[in-house]
Amino acid sequence: MKKLTRSISDRQIAGICGGLGEYMNIDSTILRLALIFLGVITAFFPLIITYFIGWAIIPDGEVQNSHVKDPE
C-alpha cells in the first residue's frame, strides 16, 4: 500500500507537491500550477494554511538512493 510522504528529491519548499505527485503518479509541476491557480482564486490565505498543516502532519519520505551510506 502506498503511503503519502513529503518528497525528499522533488521539493521546492517542503516537498508537499512532490509527495502528492509521487502518490498520485502525476507530474508535480502540474500540482504546483494548480495550487498557484487555486491560490489566486482564493486569495492565497486558505491555501497557505492548508500547506502549513500538510507540512506539519505529512512525514518526510525515505531516501531512495541505495548508494547513500550511514555516517560512522
PyMOL Python script that loads the backbone (N, CA, C, O; Angstrom):
from pymol import cmd

cmd.read_pdbstr("""\
ATOM      1  N   MET A   1       0.842  -1.176   0.000  1.00  0.00           N
ATOM      2  CA  MET A   1       0.000   0.000   0.000  1.00  0.00           C
ATOM      3  C   MET A   1       0.889   1.242   0.000  1.00  0.00           C
ATOM      4  O   MET A   1       1.882   1.308   0.725  1.00  0.00           O
ATOM      5  N   LYS A   2       0.520   2.224  -0.822  1.00  0.00           N
ATOM      6  CA  LYS A   2       1.265   3.474  -0.889  1.00  0.00           C
ATOM      7  C   LYS A   2       1.021   4.298   0.370  1.00  0.00           C
ATOM      8  O   LYS A   2      -0.058   4.265   0.961  1.00  0.00           O
ATOM      9  N   LYS A   3       2.051   5.033   0.761  1.00  0.00           N
ATOM     10  CA  LYS A   3       1.950   5.918   1.906  1.00  0.00           C
ATOM     11  C   LYS A   3       2.281   7.327   1.437  1.00  0.00           C
ATOM     12  O   LYS A   3       3.265   7.536   0.727  1.00  0.00           O
ATOM     13  N   LEU A   4       1.455   8.300   1.836  1.00  0.00           N
ATOM     14  CA  LEU A   4       1.690   9.689   1.470  1.00  0.00           C
ATOM     15  C   LEU A   4       2.800  10.251   2.338  1.00  0.00           C
ATOM     16  O   LEU A   4       2.684  10.297   3.563  1.00  0.00           O
ATOM     17  N   THR A   5       3.884  10.681   1.688  1.00  0.00           N
ATOM     18  CA  THR A   5       5.006  11.303   2.381  1.00  0.00           C
ATOM     19  C   THR A   5       5.438  12.526   1.597  1.00  0.00           C
ATOM     20  O   THR A   5       5.119  12.661   0.416  1.00  0.00           O
ATOM     21  N   ARG A   6       6.165  13.419   2.256  1.00  0.00           N
ATOM     22  CA  ARG A   6       6.743  14.563   1.562  1.00  0.00           C
ATOM     23  C   ARG A   6       7.970  14.085   0.802  1.00  0.00           C
ATOM     24  O   ARG A   6       8.742  13.270   1.307  1.00  0.00           O
ATOM     25  N   SER A   7       8.146  14.586  -0.395  1.00  0.00           N
ATOM     26  CA  SER A   7       9.252  14.154  -1.239  1.00  0.00           C
ATOM     27  C   SER A   7      10.577  14.716  -0.734  1.00  0.00           C
ATOM     28  O   SER A   7      10.661  15.874  -0.323  1.00  0.00           O
ATOM     29  N   ILE A   8      11.599  13.887  -0.771  1.00  0.00           N
ATOM     30  CA  ILE A   8      12.949  14.313  -0.432  1.00  0.00           C
ATOM     31  C   ILE A   8      13.655  14.849  -1.680  1.00  0.00           C
ATOM     32  O   ILE A   8      14.407  15.820  -1.601  1.00  0.00           O
ATOM     33  N   SER A   9      13.414  14.218  -2.824  1.00  0.00           N
ATOM     34  CA  SER A   9      14.141  14.566  -4.041  1.00  0.00           C
ATOM     35  C   SER A   9      13.442  15.622  -4.893  1.00  0.00           C
ATOM     36  O   SER A   9      14.110  16.351  -5.625  1.00  0.00           O
ATOM     37  N   ASP A  10      12.124  15.721  -4.816  1.00  0.00           N
ATOM     38  CA  ASP A  10      11.360  16.648  -5.659  1.00  0.00           C
ATOM     39  C   ASP A  10      10.670  17.677  -4.763  1.00  0.00           C
ATOM     40  O   ASP A  10       9.452  17.654  -4.588  1.00  0.00           O
ATOM     41  N   ARG A  11      11.473  18.575  -4.202  1.00  0.00           N
ATOM     42  CA  ARG A  11      10.893  19.577  -3.309  1.00  0.00           C
ATOM     43  C   ARG A  11      11.359  20.958  -3.698  1.00  0.00           C
ATOM     44  O   ARG A  11      12.505  21.171  -4.093  1.00  0.00           O
ATOM     45  N   GLN A  12      10.428  21.896  -3.573  1.00  0.00           N
ATOM     46  CA  GLN A  12      10.745  23.306  -3.776  1.00  0.00           C
ATOM     47  C   GLN A  12      10.774  24.017  -2.422  1.00  0.00           C
ATOM     48  O   GLN A  12      11.704  24.768  -2.129  1.00  0.00           O
ATOM     49  N   ILE A  13       9.757  23.778  -1.604  1.00  0.00           N
ATOM     50  CA  ILE A  13       9.708  24.370  -0.267  1.00  0.00           C
ATOM     51  C   ILE A  13       9.735  23.260   0.776  1.00  0.00           C
ATOM     52  O   ILE A  13      10.711  23.120   1.512  1.00  0.00           O
ATOM     53  N   ALA A  14       8.669  22.475   0.841  1.00  0.00           N
ATOM     54  CA  ALA A  14       8.588  21.436   1.863  1.00  0.00           C
ATOM     55  C   ALA A  14       8.406  20.041   1.290  1.00  0.00           C
ATOM     56  O   ALA A  14       8.451  19.071   2.047  1.00  0.00           O
ATOM     57  N   GLY A  15       8.204  19.899  -0.009  1.00  0.00           N
ATOM     58  CA  GLY A  15       8.034  18.585  -0.619  1.00  0.00           C
ATOM     59  C   GLY A  15       6.604  18.101  -0.671  1.00  0.00           C
ATOM     60  O   GLY A  15       6.363  16.934  -0.983  1.00  0.00           O
ATOM     61  N   ILE A  16       5.632  18.977  -0.369  1.00  0.00           N
ATOM     62  CA  ILE A  16       4.227  18.579  -0.369  1.00  0.00           C
ATOM     63  C   ILE A  16       3.771  18.219  -1.780  1.00  0.00           C
ATOM     64  O   ILE A  16       3.205  17.145  -1.982  1.00  0.00           O
ATOM     65  N   CYS A  17       4.001  19.079  -2.748  1.00  0.00           N
ATOM     66  CA  CYS A  17       3.572  18.817  -4.130  1.00  0.00           C
ATOM     67  C   CYS A  17       4.329  17.636  -4.735  1.00  0.00           C
ATOM     68  O   CYS A  17       3.746  16.841  -5.472  1.00  0.00           O
ATOM     69  N   GLY A  18       5.602  17.516  -4.435  1.00  0.00           N
ATOM     70  CA  GLY A  18       6.373  16.375  -4.924  1.00  0.00           C
ATOM     71  C   GLY A  18       5.852  15.065  -4.354  1.00  0.00           C
ATOM     72  O   GLY A  18       5.747  14.071  -5.073  1.00  0.00           O
ATOM     73  N   GLY A  19       5.527  15.060  -3.070  1.00  0.00           N
ATOM     74  CA  GLY A  19       4.973  13.861  -2.441  1.00  0.00           C
ATOM     75  C   GLY A  19       3.605  13.507  -2.980  1.00  0.00           C
ATOM     76  O   GLY A  19       3.316  12.334  -3.216  1.00  0.00           O
ATOM     77  N   LEU A  20       2.753  14.510  -3.180  1.00  0.00           N
ATOM     78  CA  LEU A  20       1.434  14.251  -3.763  1.00  0.00           C
ATOM     79  C   LEU A  20       1.563  13.751  -5.193  1.00  0.00           C
ATOM     80  O   LEU A  20       0.808  12.872  -5.608  1.00  0.00           O
ATOM     81  N   GLY A  21       2.508  14.297  -5.952  1.00  0.00           N
ATOM     82  CA  GLY A  21       2.736  13.835  -7.315  1.00  0.00           C
ATOM     83  C   GLY A  21       3.183  12.382  -7.358  1.00  0.00           C
ATOM     84  O   GLY A  21       2.722  11.614  -8.202  1.00  0.00           O
ATOM     85  N   GLU A  22       4.074  12.003  -6.457  1.00  0.00           N
ATOM     86  CA  GLU A  22       4.517  10.606  -6.389  1.00  0.00           C
ATOM     87  C   GLU A  22       3.368   9.699  -5.966  1.00  0.00           C
ATOM     88  O   GLU A  22       3.226   8.594  -6.491  1.00  0.00           O
ATOM     89  N   TYR A  23       2.560  10.147  -5.039  1.00  0.00           N
ATOM     90  CA  TYR A  23       1.441   9.347  -4.530  1.00  0.00           C
ATOM     91  C   TYR A  23       0.373   9.123  -5.602  1.00  0.00           C
ATOM     92  O   TYR A  23      -0.177   8.028  -5.721  1.00  0.00           O
ATOM     93  N   MET A  24       0.082  10.182  -6.388  1.00  0.00           N
ATOM     94  CA  MET A  24      -0.970  10.094  -7.401  1.00  0.00           C
ATOM     95  C   MET A  24      -0.433   9.794  -8.800  1.00  0.00           C
ATOM     96  O   MET A  24      -1.205   9.760  -9.758  1.00  0.00           O
ATOM     97  N   ASN A  25       0.883   9.576  -8.933  1.00  0.00           N
ATOM     98  CA  ASN A  25       1.525   9.270 -10.215  1.00  0.00           C
ATOM     99  C   ASN A  25       1.267  10.336 -11.279  1.00  0.00           C
ATOM    100  O   ASN A  25       0.967  10.015 -12.429  1.00  0.00           O
ATOM    101  N   ILE A  26       1.386  11.617 -10.885  1.00  0.00           N
ATOM    102  CA  ILE A  26       1.294  12.712 -11.839  1.00  0.00           C
ATOM    103  C   ILE A  26       2.471  13.646 -11.623  1.00  0.00           C
ATOM    104  O   ILE A  26       3.134  13.597 -10.587  1.00  0.00           O
ATOM    105  N   ASP A  27       2.723  14.488 -12.599  1.00  0.00           N
ATOM    106  CA  ASP A  27       3.853  15.414 -12.535  1.00  0.00           C
ATOM    107  C   ASP A  27       3.609  16.459 -11.450  1.00  0.00           C
ATOM    108  O   ASP A  27       2.535  17.057 -11.385  1.00  0.00           O
ATOM    109  N   SER A  28       4.598  16.673 -10.612  1.00  0.00           N
ATOM    110  CA  SER A  28       4.452  17.629  -9.517  1.00  0.00           C
ATOM    111  C   SER A  28       4.343  19.064 -10.027  1.00  0.00           C
ATOM    112  O   SER A  28       3.805  19.919  -9.323  1.00  0.00           O
ATOM    113  N   THR A  29       4.837  19.348 -11.219  1.00  0.00           N
ATOM    114  CA  THR A  29       4.710  20.685 -11.782  1.00  0.00           C
ATOM    115  C   THR A  29       3.246  21.029 -12.047  1.00  0.00           C
ATOM    116  O   THR A  29       2.829  22.172 -11.858  1.00  0.00           O
ATOM    117  N   ILE A  30       2.478  20.048 -12.480  1.00  0.00           N
ATOM    118  CA  ILE A  30       1.041  20.265 -12.695  1.00  0.00           C
ATOM    119  C   ILE A  30       0.365  20.596 -11.368  1.00  0.00           C
ATOM    120  O   ILE A  30      -0.494  21.476 -11.311  1.00  0.00           O
ATOM    121  N   LEU A  31       0.744  19.904 -10.315  1.00  0.00           N
ATOM    122  CA  LEU A  31       0.176  20.207  -8.993  1.00  0.00           C
ATOM    123  C   LEU A  31       0.571  21.604  -8.527  1.00  0.00           C
ATOM    124  O   LEU A  31      -0.253  22.326  -7.965  1.00  0.00           O
ATOM    125  N   ARG A  32       1.800  21.983  -8.751  1.00  0.00           N
ATOM    126  CA  ARG A  32       2.244  23.322  -8.356  1.00  0.00           C
ATOM    127  C   ARG A  32       1.468  24.405  -9.104  1.00  0.00           C
ATOM    128  O   ARG A  32       1.062  25.402  -8.507  1.00  0.00           O
ATOM    129  N   LEU A  33       1.262  24.211 -10.411  1.00  0.00           N
ATOM    130  CA  LEU A  33       0.481  25.167 -11.192  1.00  0.00           C
ATOM    131  C   LEU A  33      -0.968  25.225 -10.710  1.00  0.00           C
ATOM    132  O   LEU A  33      -1.557  26.304 -10.644  1.00  0.00           O
ATOM    133  N   ALA A  34      -1.540  24.075 -10.376  1.00  0.00           N
ATOM    134  CA  ALA A  34      -2.912  24.038  -9.857  1.00  0.00           C
ATOM    135  C   ALA A  34      -3.005  24.765  -8.520  1.00  0.00           C
ATOM    136  O   ALA A  34      -3.984  25.466  -8.264  1.00  0.00           O
ATOM    137  N   LEU A  35      -2.003  24.606  -7.671  1.00  0.00           N
ATOM    138  CA  LEU A  35      -2.008  25.303  -6.384  1.00  0.00           C
ATOM    139  C   LEU A  35      -1.891  26.811  -6.556  1.00  0.00           C
ATOM    140  O   LEU A  35      -2.532  27.570  -5.828  1.00  0.00           O
ATOM    141  N   ILE A  36      -1.083  27.250  -7.506  1.00  0.00           N
ATOM    142  CA  ILE A  36      -0.982  28.687  -7.774  1.00  0.00           C
ATOM    143  C   ILE A  36      -2.323  29.217  -8.285  1.00  0.00           C
ATOM    144  O   ILE A  36      -2.772  30.285  -7.868  1.00  0.00           O
ATOM    145  N   PHE A  37      -2.955  28.475  -9.181  1.00  0.00           N
ATOM    146  CA  PHE A  37      -4.265  28.873  -9.698  1.00  0.00           C
ATOM    147  C   PHE A  37      -5.294  28.941  -8.569  1.00  0.00           C
ATOM    148  O   PHE A  37      -6.038  29.917  -8.471  1.00  0.00           O
ATOM    149  N   LEU A  38      -5.344  27.917  -7.719  1.00  0.00           N
ATOM    150  CA  LEU A  38      -6.270  27.933  -6.585  1.00  0.00           C
ATOM    151  C   LEU A  38      -5.942  29.071  -5.617  1.00  0.00           C
ATOM    152  O   LEU A  38      -6.843  29.688  -5.048  1.00  0.00           O
ATOM    153  N   GLY A  39      -4.670  29.339  -5.435  1.00  0.00           N
ATOM    154  CA  GLY A  39      -4.275  30.427  -4.556  1.00  0.00           C
ATOM    155  C   GLY A  39      -4.752  31.777  -5.046  1.00  0.00           C
ATOM    156  O   GLY A  39      -5.197  32.608  -4.255  1.00  0.00           O
ATOM    157  N   VAL A  40      -4.664  32.000  -6.350  1.00  0.00           N
ATOM    158  CA  VAL A  40      -5.136  33.260  -6.918  1.00  0.00           C
ATOM    159  C   VAL A  40      -6.654  33.385  -6.743  1.00  0.00           C
ATOM    160  O   VAL A  40      -7.154  34.463  -6.420  1.00  0.00           O
ATOM    161  N   ILE A  41      -7.377  32.296  -6.953  1.00  0.00           N
ATOM    162  CA  ILE A  41      -8.836  32.327  -6.822  1.00  0.00           C
ATOM    163  C   ILE A  41      -9.262  32.565  -5.373  1.00  0.00           C
ATOM    164  O   ILE A  41     -10.218  33.301  -5.125  1.00  0.00           O
ATOM    165  N   THR A  42      -8.565  31.952  -4.416  1.00  0.00           N
ATOM    166  CA  THR A  42      -8.982  32.033  -3.009  1.00  0.00           C
ATOM    167  C   THR A  42      -8.212  33.079  -2.214  1.00  0.00           C
ATOM    168  O   THR A  42      -8.304  33.097  -0.986  1.00  0.00           O
ATOM    169  N   ALA A  43      -7.477  33.927  -2.861  1.00  0.00           N
ATOM    170  CA  ALA A  43      -6.687  34.991  -2.218  1.00  0.00           C
ATOM    171  C   ALA A  43      -5.580  34.429  -1.322  1.00  0.00           C
ATOM    172  O   ALA A  43      -5.187  35.082  -0.356  1.00  0.00           O
ATOM    173  N   PHE A  44      -5.078  33.247  -1.619  1.00  0.00           N
ATOM    174  CA  PHE A  44      -3.912  32.606  -1.019  1.00  0.00           C
ATOM    175  C   PHE A  44      -4.055  32.192   0.449  1.00  0.00           C
ATOM    176  O   PHE A  44      -3.380  31.248   0.860  1.00  0.00           O
ATOM    177  N   PHE A  45      -4.876  32.829   1.243  1.00  0.00           N
ATOM    178  CA  PHE A  45      -4.915  32.533   2.682  1.00  0.00           C
ATOM    179  C   PHE A  45      -5.292  31.083   2.990  1.00  0.00           C
ATOM    180  O   PHE A  45      -4.560  30.429   3.733  1.00  0.00           O
ATOM    181  N   PRO A  46      -6.406  30.540   2.456  1.00  0.00           N
ATOM    182  CA  PRO A  46      -6.731  29.132   2.763  1.00  0.00           C
ATOM    183  C   PRO A  46      -5.655  28.161   2.267  1.00  0.00           C
ATOM    184  O   PRO A  46      -5.381  27.148   2.910  1.00  0.00           O
ATOM    185  N   LEU A  47      -5.054  28.476   1.128  1.00  0.00           N
ATOM    186  CA  LEU A  47      -4.012  27.619   0.571  1.00  0.00           C
ATOM    187  C   LEU A  47      -2.773  27.603   1.458  1.00  0.00           C
ATOM    188  O   LEU A  47      -2.178  26.549   1.679  1.00  0.00           O
ATOM    189  N   ILE A  48      -2.387  28.763   1.962  1.00  0.00           N
ATOM    190  CA  ILE A  48      -1.216  28.848   2.841  1.00  0.00           C
ATOM    191  C   ILE A  48      -1.447  28.071   4.131  1.00  0.00           C
ATOM    192  O   ILE A  48      -0.557  27.352   4.584  1.00  0.00           O
ATOM    193  N   ILE A  49      -2.628  28.206   4.727  1.00  0.00           N
ATOM    194  CA  ILE A  49      -2.955  27.476   5.955  1.00  0.00           C
ATOM    195  C   ILE A  49      -2.932  25.972   5.699  1.00  0.00           C
ATOM    196  O   ILE A  49      -2.367  25.214   6.487  1.00  0.00           O
ATOM    197  N   THR A  50      -3.548  25.539   4.597  1.00  0.00           N
ATOM    198  CA  THR A  50      -3.569  24.109   4.260  1.00  0.00           C
ATOM    199  C   THR A  50      -2.168  23.574   4.001  1.00  0.00           C
ATOM    200  O   THR A  50      -1.848  22.461   4.420  1.00  0.00           O
ATOM    201  N   TYR A  51      -1.331  24.344   3.320  1.00  0.00           N
ATOM    202  CA  TYR A  51       0.031  23.917   3.036  1.00  0.00           C
ATOM    203  C   TYR A  51       0.834  23.735   4.326  1.00  0.00           C
ATOM    204  O   TYR A  51       1.550  22.745   4.474  1.00  0.00           O
ATOM    205  N   PHE A  52       0.720  24.682   5.255  1.00  0.00           N
ATOM    206  CA  PHE A  52       1.447  24.573   6.517  1.00  0.00           C
ATOM    207  C   PHE A  52       0.940  23.409   7.374  1.00  0.00           C
ATOM    208  O   PHE A  52       1.728  22.768   8.069  1.00  0.00           O
ATOM    209  N   ILE A  53      -0.350  23.137   7.330  1.00  0.00           N
ATOM    210  CA  ILE A  53      -0.882  21.969   8.056  1.00  0.00           C
ATOM    211  C   ILE A  53      -0.324  20.687   7.438  1.00  0.00           C
ATOM    212  O   ILE A  53       0.075  19.775   8.161  1.00  0.00           O
ATOM    213  N   GLY A  54      -0.293  20.612   6.092  1.00  0.00           N
ATOM    214  CA  GLY A  54       0.287  19.453   5.424  1.00  0.00           C
ATOM    215  C   GLY A  54       1.757  19.284   5.763  1.00  0.00           C
ATOM    216  O   GLY A  54       2.228  18.163   5.952  1.00  0.00           O
ATOM    217  N   TRP A  55       2.485  20.393   5.840  1.00  0.00           N
ATOM    218  CA  TRP A  55       3.906  20.375   6.190  1.00  0.00           C
ATOM    219  C   TRP A  55       4.098  19.805   7.587  1.00  0.00           C
ATOM    220  O   TRP A  55       5.068  19.094   7.846  1.00  0.00           O
ATOM    221  N   ALA A  56       3.182  20.115   8.475  1.00  0.00           N
ATOM    222  CA  ALA A  56       3.293  19.660   9.862  1.00  0.00           C
ATOM    223  C   ALA A  56       2.911  18.196  10.042  1.00  0.00           C
ATOM    224  O   ALA A  56       3.512  17.509  10.868  1.00  0.00           O
ATOM    225  N   ILE A  57       1.924  17.696   9.288  1.00  0.00           N
ATOM    226  CA  ILE A  57       1.420  16.349   9.579  1.00  0.00           C
ATOM    227  C   ILE A  57       1.897  15.270   8.610  1.00  0.00           C
ATOM    228  O   ILE A  57       1.839  14.089   8.955  1.00  0.00           O
ATOM    229  N   ILE A  58       2.367  15.625   7.410  1.00  0.00           N
ATOM    230  CA  ILE A  58       2.838  14.617   6.458  1.00  0.00           C
ATOM    231  C   ILE A  58       4.318  14.362   6.721  1.00  0.00           C
ATOM    232  O   ILE A  58       5.117  15.299   6.686  1.00  0.00           O
ATOM    233  N   PRO A  59       4.698  13.116   6.982  1.00  0.00           N
ATOM    234  CA  PRO A  59       6.106  12.829   7.297  1.00  0.00           C
ATOM    235  C   PRO A  59       7.000  12.902   6.069  1.00  0.00           C
ATOM    236  O   PRO A  59       6.533  12.783   4.936  1.00  0.00           O
ATOM    237  N   ASP A  60       8.298  13.100   6.310  1.00  0.00           N
ATOM    238  CA  ASP A  60       9.283  13.063   5.230  1.00  0.00           C
ATOM    239  C   ASP A  60       9.350  11.661   4.646  1.00  0.00           C
ATOM    240  O   ASP A  60       9.136  10.671   5.347  1.00  0.00           O
ATOM    241  N   GLY A  61       9.651  11.588   3.349  1.00  0.00           N
ATOM    242  CA  GLY A  61       9.803  10.313   2.680  1.00  0.00           C
ATOM    243  C   GLY A  61      11.157   9.698   2.968  1.00  0.00           C
ATOM    244  O   GLY A  61      12.035  10.323   3.564  1.00  0.00           O
ATOM    245  N   GLU A  62      11.301   8.465   2.533  1.00  0.00           N
ATOM    246  CA  GLU A  62      12.562   7.751   2.684  1.00  0.00           C
ATOM    247  C   GLU A  62      13.516   8.176   1.577  1.00  0.00           C
ATOM    248  O   GLU A  62      13.086   8.535   0.481  1.00  0.00           O
ATOM    249  N   VAL A  63      14.789   8.135   1.862  1.00  0.00           N
ATOM    250  CA  VAL A  63      15.801   8.418   0.850  1.00  0.00           C
ATOM    251  C   VAL A  63      15.815   7.240  -0.110  1.00  0.00           C
ATOM    252  O   VAL A  63      15.950   6.092   0.312  1.00  0.00           O
ATOM    253  N   GLN A  64      15.675   7.521  -1.401  1.00  0.00           N
ATOM    254  CA  GLN A  64      15.556   6.485  -2.425  1.00  0.00           C
ATOM    255  C   GLN A  64      16.901   5.980  -2.933  1.00  0.00           C
ATOM    256  O   GLN A  64      16.946   4.942  -3.593  1.00  0.00           O
ATOM    257  N   ASN A  65      17.991   6.676  -2.650  1.00  0.00           N
ATOM    258  CA  ASN A  65      19.295   6.304  -3.185  1.00  0.00           C
ATOM    259  C   ASN A  65      19.897   5.153  -2.387  1.00  0.00           C
ATOM    260  O   ASN A  65      19.997   5.225  -1.163  1.00  0.00           O
ATOM    261  N   SER A  66      20.293   4.101  -3.079  1.00  0.00           N
ATOM    262  CA  SER A  66      20.877   2.954  -2.398  1.00  0.00           C
ATOM    263  C   SER A  66      22.367   3.159  -2.127  1.00  0.00           C
ATOM    264  O   SER A  66      22.950   2.426  -1.328  1.00  0.00           O
ATOM    265  N   HIS A  67      22.996   4.150  -2.783  1.00  0.00           N
ATOM    266  CA  HIS A  67      24.431   4.370  -2.594  1.00  0.00           C
ATOM    267  C   HIS A  67      24.730   5.293  -1.412  1.00  0.00           C
ATOM    268  O   HIS A  67      25.895   5.551  -1.109  1.00  0.00           O
ATOM    269  N   VAL A  68      23.700   5.785  -0.750  1.00  0.00           N
ATOM    270  CA  VAL A  68      23.913   6.658   0.421  1.00  0.00           C
ATOM    271  C   VAL A  68      24.235   5.780   1.620  1.00  0.00           C
ATOM    272  O   VAL A  68      23.489   4.859   1.950  1.00  0.00           O
ATOM    273  N   LYS A  69      25.359   6.078   2.266  1.00  0.00           N
ATOM    274  CA  LYS A  69      25.785   5.288   3.407  1.00  0.00           C
ATOM    275  C   LYS A  69      25.544   6.053   4.692  1.00  0.00           C
ATOM    276  O   LYS A  69      25.561   7.284   4.709  1.00  0.00           O
ATOM    277  N   ASP A  70      25.320   5.322   5.760  1.00  0.00           N
ATOM    278  CA  ASP A  70      25.167   5.942   7.071  1.00  0.00           C
ATOM    279  C   ASP A  70      26.547   6.425   7.561  1.00  0.00           C
ATOM    280  O   ASP A  70      27.550   5.732   7.390  1.00  0.00           O
ATOM    281  N   PRO A  71      26.583   7.613   8.166  1.00  0.00           N
ATOM    282  CA  PRO A  71      27.860   8.086   8.696  1.00  0.00           C
ATOM    283  C   PRO A  71      28.300   7.227   9.877  1.00  0.00           C
ATOM    284  O   PRO A  71      27.479   6.800  10.689  1.00  0.00           O
ATOM    285  N   GLU A  72      29.575   6.987   9.960  1.00  0.00           N
ATOM    286  CA  GLU A  72      30.086   6.133  11.031  1.00  0.00           C
ATOM    287  C   GLU A  72      30.785   6.950  12.071  1.00  0.00           C
ATOM    288  O   GLU A  72      31.284   6.402  13.054  1.00  0.00           O
TER     289      GLU A  72
END
""", "prot")
cmd.dss("prot")
cmd.show_as("cartoon", "prot")
cmd.util.cbc("prot")
cmd.orient("prot")
